[in-house]
Amino acid sequence: MKVKKFQAVTMPEVMKKVKSELGPEAVVLNTKTVKPRGLFKRFKKELIEVIAAVDSSASIQKRVQPSKSSKALSSNESAASSNEAIMNELKQLRLTIESTSNHSPGSGEFAAWYEHLIAQELEPALAASIVQSIDQKQWTDNSGQNDGRERLLTEEITKRLNSHPFGHKHLGKTIVHLVGPTGVGKTTTAAKLAAEAVLNQKLNVAFITTDTYRIAAIDQLKTYAKILDVPLEVAYNFEDYEQAIEKYKDFDLLLVDTAGRNYLQSSYVEELNQLLNFNDASETFLVLSLTSKYMDMKDIYEKFRPIPINKVIFTKEDETSTYGSAINLLVHHKIGVAYLTNGQNVPDDIEEASPDMMARKVTEGYGYA
């Protein structure tokens, strides 16, 4: 079963969209009026929102007729595959109905809170759970005020993150590996961490890079190393990596910058396991961009799971205003954040993360929208 949300100014227009995309077999699950929000809301029209569904297996059967060659697939296998697909669709449908019904996000004020979290791209089930938790609590006298609304949401999101490790304290672990897909800013992040350690903490720092694939990657890190007056070693294989670790074993911090490759290729993560030593003396941070969709973040995290990931570093905060994808990842995968970066300036554009800080990224200014 395929479920999708549609919006238009009038009901005929929205139903035209439903039939155009899902076909005449589509079933309407929920309808509501969406009021405009934001600075120019008085100049915008209300929208009709419809959530509709269609049995995708039925539509597929209509379009595709079984051929004689398909007889090789046993009826039991077909039935099992079909049942599994139906169960998955029913689970998704249940979550959608729960999160859009009046009983899940509440009504009035609570519905507005829920819509804010959805606009921040939190998953519907998680957004509904947060609002329900607030609805069940005893309201204080000022909770209906602007600052009260923001505070309640912030506290509820923070509570879901408090059990995860946040920030970065070396705690005797002198080796920090930065891993992640291409283009997320691992090298610049390594330079920011090194600058913070050298300039503010007065630590002895060394760079190790395994990024021998990207053009000028080594030159970029050499420039940072020269500015900060810290050594740099290039590791082409595991032996080079081990020799560099041994050479700088007495340093306070060794920052290992790895190559960004296509994370969809499982061989990339296997290469990292063969090239680096993930032991008790090291920490590994998965670097992700805040501009990524949640599904992409989740796929990247799952691909890197063979590596012991300790925390996440989120980059490109200056390029987005939505943080729901990050919250989804942290809550569902029970992982914390070491740092957020918000620009290219070294060493300025980086801040140590905390649960409250991540929650405030979602809720800041909500009560005044």
Contacts in CASP RR format, 6 or more apart in sequence:
PFRMAT RR
TARGET T0000
AUTHOR 0000-0000-0000
METHOD contacts of the structure
MODEL  1
MKVKKFQAVTMPEVMKKVKSELGPEAVVLNTKTVKPRGLFKRFKKELIEV
IAAVDSSASIQKRVQPSKSSKALSSNESAASSNEAIMNELKQLRLTIEST
SNHSPGSGEFAAWYEHLIAQELEPALAASIVQSIDQKQWTDNSGQNDGRE
RLLTEEITKRLNSHPFGHKHLGKTIVHLVGPTGVGKTTTAAKLAAEAVLN
QKLNVAFITTDTYRIAAIDQLKTYAKILDVPLEVAYNFEDYEQAIEKYKD
FDLLLVDTAGRNYLQSSYVEELNQLLNFNDASETFLVLSLTSKYMDMKDI
YEKFRPIPINKVIFTKEDETSTYGSAINLLVHHKIGVAYLTNGQNVPDDI
EEASPDMMARKVTEGYGYA
1 53 0 8 1.000
1 54 0 8 1.000
1 55 0 8 1.000
1 56 0 8 1.000
1 57 0 8 1.000
1 86 0 8 1.000
1 89 0 8 1.000
1 90 0 8 1.000
1 92 0 8 1.000
1 93 0 8 1.000
2 22 0 8 1.000
2 53 0 8 1.000
2 54 0 8 1.000
2 56 0 8 1.000
2 89 0 8 1.000
3 29 0 8 1.000
3 51 0 8 1.000
3 52 0 8 1.000
3 53 0 8 1.000
3 92 0 8 1.000
3 93 0 8 1.000
3 96 0 8 1.000
4 21 0 8 1.000
4 22 0 8 1.000
4 51 0 8 1.000
4 52 0 8 1.000
4 53 0 8 1.000
5 49 0 8 1.000
5 50 0 8 1.000
5 51 0 8 1.000
6 14 0 8 1.000
6 17 0 8 1.000
6 18 0 8 1.000
6 21 0 8 1.000
6 49 0 8 1.000
6 50 0 8 1.000
6 51 0 8 1.000
6 52 0 8 1.000
7 14 0 8 1.000
7 34 0 8 1.000
7 47 0 8 1.000
7 48 0 8 1.000
7 49 0 8 1.000
7 50 0 8 1.000
8 14 0 8 1.000
8 16 0 8 1.000
8 17 0 8 1.000
8 47 0 8 1.000
8 48 0 8 1.000
9 45 0 8 1.000
9 46 0 8 1.000
9 47 0 8 1.000
9 48 0 8 1.000
10 48 0 8 1.000
11 31 0 8 1.000
11 48 0 8 1.000
11 50 0 8 1.000
13 48 0 8 1.000
14 48 0 8 1.000
14 49 0 8 1.000
14 50 0 8 1.000
15 50 0 8 1.000
18 26 0 8 1.000
18 28 0 8 1.000
18 50 0 8 1.000
18 52 0 8 1.000
19 26 0 8 1.000
22 52 0 8 1.000
22 53 0 8 1.000
22 54 0 8 1.000
23 54 0 8 1.000
23 59 0 8 1.000
25 54 0 8 1.000
25 55 0 8 1.000
25 58 0 8 1.000
25 59 0 8 1.000
26 52 0 8 1.000
26 53 0 8 1.000
26 54 0 8 1.000
27 52 0 8 1.000
27 53 0 8 1.000
27 54 0 8 1.000
28 50 0 8 1.000
28 51 0 8 1.000
28 52 0 8 1.000
29 51 0 8 1.000
29 52 0 8 1.000
29 53 0 8 1.000
29 93 0 8 1.000
29 96 0 8 1.000
29 97 0 8 1.000
29 100 0 8 1.000
30 50 0 8 1.000
30 51 0 8 1.000
30 97 0 8 1.000
30 100 0 8 1.000
30 101 0 8 1.000
31 48 0 8 1.000
31 49 0 8 1.000
31 50 0 8 1.000
31 51 0 8 1.000
32 48 0 8 1.000
32 49 0 8 1.000
32 100 0 8 1.000
33 46 0 8 1.000
33 47 0 8 1.000
33 48 0 8 1.000
33 49 0 8 1.000
34 46 0 8 1.000
34 47 0 8 1.000
34 48 0 8 1.000
34 49 0 8 1.000
34 115 0 8 1.000
35 41 0 8 1.000
35 46 0 8 1.000
36 42 0 8 1.000
36 44 0 8 1.000
36 45 0 8 1.000
36 46 0 8 1.000
36 47 0 8 1.000
37 115 0 8 1.000
37 119 0 8 1.000
37 369 0 8 1.000
38 369 0 8 1.000
51 96 0 8 1.000
51 100 0 8 1.000
53 93 0 8 1.000
56 89 0 8 1.000
57 82 0 8 1.000
57 85 0 8 1.000
57 86 0 8 1.000
95 124 0 8 1.000
95 125 0 8 1.000
96 124 0 8 1.000
98 104 0 8 1.000
98 124 0 8 1.000
98 125 0 8 1.000
98 128 0 8 1.000
99 105 0 8 1.000
99 124 0 8 1.000
99 125 0 8 1.000
99 127 0 8 1.000
99 128 0 8 1.000
100 124 0 8 1.000
102 111 0 8 1.000
104 114 0 8 1.000
104 128 0 8 1.000
104 131 0 8 1.000
104 132 0 8 1.000
105 111 0 8 1.000
105 113 0 8 1.000
105 114 0 8 1.000
105 115 0 8 1.000
105 127 0 8 1.000
105 128 0 8 1.000
105 131 0 8 1.000
105 132 0 8 1.000
106 114 0 8 1.000
106 131 0 8 1.000
106 132 0 8 1.000
106 135 0 8 1.000
109 144 0 8 1.000
109 149 0 8 1.000
110 131 0 8 1.000
110 134 0 8 1.000
110 135 0 8 1.000
113 131 0 8 1.000
113 134 0 8 1.000
113 149 0 8 1.000
113 153 0 8 1.000
113 366 0 8 1.000
114 127 0 8 1.000
114 128 0 8 1.000
114 131 0 8 1.000
116 153 0 8 1.000
116 363 0 8 1.000
116 366 0 8 1.000
116 369 0 8 1.000
117 126 0 8 1.000
117 127 0 8 1.000
117 130 0 8 1.000
117 131 0 8 1.000
117 153 0 8 1.000
117 324 0 8 1.000
117 362 0 8 1.000
118 124 0 8 1.000
118 127 0 8 1.000
119 322 0 8 1.000
120 322 0 8 1.000
120 323 0 8 1.000
120 324 0 8 1.000
120 327 0 8 1.000
120 362 0 8 1.000
121 294 0 8 1.000
121 322 0 8 1.000
121 323 0 8 1.000
121 324 0 8 1.000
121 325 0 8 1.000
121 328 0 8 1.000
122 130 0 8 1.000
122 324 0 8 1.000
122 327 0 8 1.000
122 328 0 8 1.000
122 362 0 8 1.000
123 294 0 8 1.000
123 328 0 8 1.000
126 327 0 8 1.000
126 328 0 8 1.000
126 331 0 8 1.000
126 332 0 8 1.000
130 153 0 8 1.000
130 156 0 8 1.000
130 157 0 8 1.000
130 160 0 8 1.000
133 156 0 8 1.000
134 152 0 8 1.000
134 153 0 8 1.000
134 156 0 8 1.000
137 152 0 8 1.000
140 148 0 8 1.000
142 148 0 8 1.000
143 149 0 8 1.000
143 151 0 8 1.000
143 152 0 8 1.000
146 367 0 8 1.000
146 368 0 8 1.000
147 367 0 8 1.000
148 367 0 8 1.000
149 366 0 8 1.000
149 367 0 8 1.000
150 363 0 8 1.000
150 364 0 8 1.000
150 365 0 8 1.000
150 366 0 8 1.000
150 367 0 8 1.000
153 359 0 8 1.000
153 362 0 8 1.000
153 363 0 8 1.000
153 366 0 8 1.000
154 356 0 8 1.000
154 359 0 8 1.000
154 360 0 8 1.000
154 362 0 8 1.000
154 363 0 8 1.000
155 359 0 8 1.000
157 327 0 8 1.000
157 358 0 8 1.000
157 359 0 8 1.000
157 362 0 8 1.000
157 363 0 8 1.000
158 355 0 8 1.000
158 356 0 8 1.000
158 358 0 8 1.000
158 359 0 8 1.000
160 331 0 8 1.000
161 327 0 8 1.000
161 330 0 8 1.000
161 331 0 8 1.000
161 336 0 8 1.000
161 355 0 8 1.000
161 358 0 8 1.000
161 359 0 8 1.000
162 355 0 8 1.000
163 334 0 8 1.000
164 330 0 8 1.000
164 334 0 8 1.000
164 335 0 8 1.000
164 336 0 8 1.000
164 355 0 8 1.000
165 310 0 8 1.000
165 311 0 8 1.000
165 336 0 8 1.000
166 311 0 8 1.000
166 336 0 8 1.000
166 337 0 8 1.000
166 338 0 8 1.000
166 353 0 8 1.000
166 354 0 8 1.000
166 355 0 8 1.000
166 358 0 8 1.000
167 311 0 8 1.000
167 337 0 8 1.000
167 338 0 8 1.000
167 339 0 8 1.000
167 352 0 8 1.000
167 353 0 8 1.000
167 354 0 8 1.000
168 311 0 8 1.000
168 338 0 8 1.000
168 339 0 8 1.000
168 352 0 8 1.000
170 252 0 8 1.000
170 253 0 8 1.000
172 281 0 8 1.000
173 280 0 8 1.000
173 281 0 8 1.000
173 282 0 8 1.000
173 283 0 8 1.000
174 251 0 8 1.000
174 252 0 8 1.000
174 253 0 8 1.000
174 254 0 8 1.000
174 281 0 8 1.000
174 282 0 8 1.000
175 245 0 8 1.000
175 254 0 8 1.000
175 256 0 8 1.000
175 281 0 8 1.000
175 282 0 8 1.000
175 283 0 8 1.000
176 193 0 8 1.000
176 253 0 8 1.000
176 254 0 8 1.000
176 255 0 8 1.000
176 256 0 8 1.000
176 282 0 8 1.000
176 283 0 8 1.000
176 284 0 8 1.000
176 285 0 8 1.000
177 256 0 8 1.000
177 258 0 8 1.000
177 276 0 8 1.000
177 278 0 8 1.000
177 282 0 8 1.000
177 283 0 8 1.000
177 284 0 8 1.000
177 285 0 8 1.000
178 186 0 8 1.000
178 189 0 8 1.000
178 190 0 8 1.000
178 255 0 8 1.000
178 256 0 8 1.000
178 257 0 8 1.000
178 258 0 8 1.000
178 285 0 8 1.000
178 287 0 8 1.000
178 313 0 8 1.000
179 186 0 8 1.000
179 258 0 8 1.000
179 272 0 8 1.000
179 284 0 8 1.000
179 285 0 8 1.000
179 286 0 8 1.000
179 287 0 8 1.000
179 304 0 8 1.000
179 307 0 8 1.000
179 309 0 8 1.000
180 186 0 8 1.000
180 258 0 8 1.000
180 260 0 8 1.000
180 263 0 8 1.000
180 286 0 8 1.000
180 287 0 8 1.000
180 288 0 8 1.000
180 300 0 8 1.000
180 304 0 8 1.000
181 260 0 8 1.000
181 261 0 8 1.000
181 262 0 8 1.000
181 263 0 8 1.000
181 300 0 8 1.000
182 214 0 8 1.000
182 260 0 8 1.000
182 261 0 8 1.000
182 262 0 8 1.000
183 260 0 8 1.000
183 289 0 8 1.000
184 260 0 8 1.000
184 287 0 8 1.000
184 288 0 8 1.000
184 289 0 8 1.000
184 315 0 8 1.000
184 316 0 8 1.000
185 287 0 8 1.000
185 289 0 8 1.000
185 315 0 8 1.000
185 316 0 8 1.000
185 341 0 8 1.000
186 211 0 8 1.000
186 257 0 8 1.000
186 258 0 8 1.000
186 260 0 8 1.000
186 287 0 8 1.000
187 209 0 8 1.000
187 211 0 8 1.000
187 217 0 8 1.000
187 220 0 8 1.000
187 221 0 8 1.000
187 224 0 8 1.000
187 257 0 8 1.000
188 315 0 8 1.000
188 341 0 8 1.000
188 344 0 8 1.000
188 346 0 8 1.000
189 287 0 8 1.000
189 313 0 8 1.000
189 315 0 8 1.000
189 339 0 8 1.000
189 341 0 8 1.000
189 350 0 8 1.000
190 207 0 8 1.000
190 221 0 8 1.000
190 224 0 8 1.000
190 255 0 8 1.000
190 257 0 8 1.000
191 221 0 8 1.000
191 224 0 8 1.000
191 228 0 8 1.000
191 346 0 8 1.000
191 347 0 8 1.000
192 341 0 8 1.000
192 346 0 8 1.000
192 347 0 8 1.000
192 349 0 8 1.000
192 350 0 8 1.000
193 255 0 8 1.000
193 339 0 8 1.000
193 350 0 8 1.000
194 205 0 8 1.000
194 207 0 8 1.000
194 224 0 8 1.000
194 228 0 8 1.000
194 230 0 8 1.000
194 253 0 8 1.000
194 255 0 8 1.000
195 224 0 8 1.000
195 228 0 8 1.000
195 346 0 8 1.000
195 347 0 8 1.000
196 347 0 8 1.000
196 350 0 8 1.000
197 203 0 8 1.000
197 205 0 8 1.000
197 252 0 8 1.000
197 253 0 8 1.000
198 205 0 8 1.000
198 228 0 8 1.000
198 229 0 8 1.000
198 230 0 8 1.000
199 228 0 8 1.000
199 347 0 8 1.000
200 347 0 8 1.000
203 251 0 8 1.000
203 252 0 8 1.000
203 253 0 8 1.000
204 250 0 8 1.000
204 251 0 8 1.000
204 252 0 8 1.000
204 253 0 8 1.000
205 228 0 8 1.000
205 230 0 8 1.000
205 251 0 8 1.000
205 252 0 8 1.000
205 253 0 8 1.000
205 254 0 8 1.000
205 255 0 8 1.000
206 230 0 8 1.000
206 231 0 8 1.000
206 232 0 8 1.000
206 233 0 8 1.000
206 244 0 8 1.000
206 248 0 8 1.000
206 251 0 8 1.000
206 253 0 8 1.000
206 254 0 8 1.000
206 255 0 8 1.000
207 221 0 8 1.000
207 224 0 8 1.000
207 225 0 8 1.000
207 230 0 8 1.000
207 231 0 8 1.000
207 232 0 8 1.000
207 233 0 8 1.000
207 254 0 8 1.000
207 255 0 8 1.000
207 257 0 8 1.000
208 232 0 8 1.000
208 233 0 8 1.000
208 234 0 8 1.000
208 235 0 8 1.000
208 241 0 8 1.000
208 244 0 8 1.000
208 245 0 8 1.000
208 248 0 8 1.000
208 254 0 8 1.000
208 255 0 8 1.000
208 256 0 8 1.000
208 257 0 8 1.000
209 217 0 8 1.000
209 218 0 8 1.000
209 221 0 8 1.000
209 232 0 8 1.000
209 233 0 8 1.000
209 234 0 8 1.000
209 235 0 8 1.000
209 256 0 8 1.000
209 257 0 8 1.000
209 258 0 8 1.000
210 234 0 8 1.000
210 235 0 8 1.000
210 236 0 8 1.000
210 241 0 8 1.000
210 256 0 8 1.000
210 257 0 8 1.000
210 258 0 8 1.000
210 259 0 8 1.000
210 275 0 8 1.000
210 276 0 8 1.000
211 217 0 8 1.000
211 218 0 8 1.000
211 221 0 8 1.000
211 257 0 8 1.000
211 258 0 8 1.000
211 259 0 8 1.000
211 260 0 8 1.000
212 218 0 8 1.000
212 234 0 8 1.000
212 236 0 8 1.000
212 259 0 8 1.000
213 259 0 8 1.000
213 260 0 8 1.000
213 261 0 8 1.000
214 259 0 8 1.000
214 260 0 8 1.000
217 259 0 8 1.000
218 234 0 8 1.000
221 232 0 8 1.000
221 257 0 8 1.000
222 232 0 8 1.000
224 346 0 8 1.000
225 231 0 8 1.000
225 232 0 8 1.000
231 248 0 8 1.000
233 240 0 8 1.000
233 243 0 8 1.000
233 244 0 8 1.000
233 247 0 8 1.000
233 248 0 8 1.000
234 240 0 8 1.000
235 241 0 8 1.000
235 244 0 8 1.000
235 275 0 8 1.000
237 275 0 8 1.000
238 274 0 8 1.000
238 275 0 8 1.000
238 276 0 8 1.000
238 277 0 8 1.000
241 256 0 8 1.000
241 275 0 8 1.000
241 276 0 8 1.000
241 277 0 8 1.000
242 277 0 8 1.000
244 254 0 8 1.000
245 254 0 8 1.000
245 277 0 8 1.000
248 254 0 8 1.000
256 276 0 8 1.000
258 272 0 8 1.000
258 275 0 8 1.000
258 276 0 8 1.000
260 268 0 8 1.000
261 268 0 8 1.000
261 271 0 8 1.000
262 268 0 8 1.000
263 269 0 8 1.000
263 299 0 8 1.000
263 300 0 8 1.000
263 303 0 8 1.000
263 304 0 8 1.000
264 299 0 8 1.000
264 303 0 8 1.000
266 303 0 8 1.000
269 303 0 8 1.000
269 304 0 8 1.000
269 306 0 8 1.000
269 307 0 8 1.000
270 306 0 8 1.000
272 307 0 8 1.000
273 306 0 8 1.000
273 307 0 8 1.000
278 284 0 8 1.000
278 307 0 8 1.000
278 308 0 8 1.000
283 310 0 8 1.000
283 311 0 8 1.000
284 307 0 8 1.000
284 308 0 8 1.000
284 309 0 8 1.000
284 310 0 8 1.000
285 309 0 8 1.000
285 310 0 8 1.000
285 311 0 8 1.000
285 312 0 8 1.000
285 313 0 8 1.000
285 338 0 8 1.000
285 339 0 8 1.000
286 300 0 8 1.000
286 301 0 8 1.000
286 304 0 8 1.000
286 309 0 8 1.000
286 311 0 8 1.000
286 312 0 8 1.000
286 313 0 8 1.000
287 312 0 8 1.000
287 313 0 8 1.000
287 315 0 8 1.000
288 297 0 8 1.000
288 300 0 8 1.000
288 301 0 8 1.000
288 312 0 8 1.000
288 313 0 8 1.000
288 314 0 8 1.000
288 315 0 8 1.000
288 326 0 8 1.000
288 329 0 8 1.000
289 314 0 8 1.000
289 315 0 8 1.000
289 316 0 8 1.000
289 319 0 8 1.000
290 314 0 8 1.000
290 315 0 8 1.000
290 316 0 8 1.000
290 317 0 8 1.000
290 319 0 8 1.000
290 320 0 8 1.000
290 323 0 8 1.000
290 325 0 8 1.000
290 326 0 8 1.000
290 340 0 8 1.000
291 316 0 8 1.000
291 319 0 8 1.000
291 320 0 8 1.000
292 300 0 8 1.000
292 325 0 8 1.000
293 325 0 8 1.000
294 324 0 8 1.000
294 325 0 8 1.000
294 328 0 8 1.000
294 329 0 8 1.000
297 325 0 8 1.000
297 326 0 8 1.000
297 328 0 8 1.000
297 329 0 8 1.000
298 328 0 8 1.000
298 329 0 8 1.000
298 332 0 8 1.000
298 333 0 8 1.000
301 309 0 8 1.000
301 329 0 8 1.000
301 333 0 8 1.000
301 335 0 8 1.000
309 335 0 8 1.000
310 338 0 8 1.000
311 335 0 8 1.000
311 336 0 8 1.000
311 337 0 8 1.000
311 338 0 8 1.000
312 326 0 8 1.000
312 329 0 8 1.000
312 330 0 8 1.000
312 335 0 8 1.000
312 336 0 8 1.000
312 337 0 8 1.000
312 338 0 8 1.000
313 337 0 8 1.000
313 338 0 8 1.000
313 339 0 8 1.000
313 340 0 8 1.000
313 341 0 8 1.000
314 326 0 8 1.000
314 337 0 8 1.000
314 339 0 8 1.000
314 340 0 8 1.000
314 341 0 8 1.000
314 353 0 8 1.000
315 340 0 8 1.000
315 341 0 8 1.000
316 341 0 8 1.000
316 342 0 8 1.000
316 343 0 8 1.000
317 340 0 8 1.000
317 341 0 8 1.000
317 342 0 8 1.000
317 343 0 8 1.000
317 361 0 8 1.000
318 342 0 8 1.000
318 343 0 8 1.000
318 349 0 8 1.000
323 358 0 8 1.000
323 361 0 8 1.000
323 362 0 8 1.000
324 362 0 8 1.000
326 337 0 8 1.000
326 358 0 8 1.000
326 361 0 8 1.000
327 358 0 8 1.000
327 359 0 8 1.000
327 362 0 8 1.000
329 335 0 8 1.000
330 336 0 8 1.000
330 337 0 8 1.000
330 358 0 8 1.000
336 353 0 8 1.000
337 353 0 8 1.000
337 358 0 8 1.000
338 352 0 8 1.000
338 353 0 8 1.000
339 350 0 8 1.000
339 351 0 8 1.000
339 352 0 8 1.000
339 353 0 8 1.000
340 350 0 8 1.000
340 351 0 8 1.000
340 353 0 8 1.000
340 357 0 8 1.000
341 349 0 8 1.000
341 350 0 8 1.000
341 351 0 8 1.000
342 349 0 8 1.000
342 350 0 8 1.000
342 351 0 8 1.000
343 349 0 8 1.000
351 357 0 8 1.000
END
